[in-house]
Amino acid sequence: MRKIKCEHCGLWTHGDRQTCNYCGEVTDERYKQEVSKRNKINPFEFRFVKIYAIDPWWLKSGKSFLYIAQLIFFAVVSVIVYLSSIFVH
């Protein structure tokens, strides 16, 4: 039996239940919110710099430079992973 400490009353309660045995509040509310937030994130999505049409010219050029640097970085990492997978076998 798993026991957890209630965030609201501070007493130890059953970890398998959704609510505390003593105060009736929801247990592990922050944990459940964090898990639902993490489930919404796609781990395979690359986060490139976004270039907006309303950005000034100097900001667009700086973001373009960063975007190209990101592409080069991902290309280099991909080549390293590819080569390491070839030479391991």
Secondary structure, DSSP 4 states (H G I P E B T S, - for coil): --EEE-TTT--EEETTSSB-TTT-PBSSHHHHHHHHHHHHS-TT---PPP--TTS-HHHHHHHHHHHHHHHHHHHHHHHHHHHHHHHH-
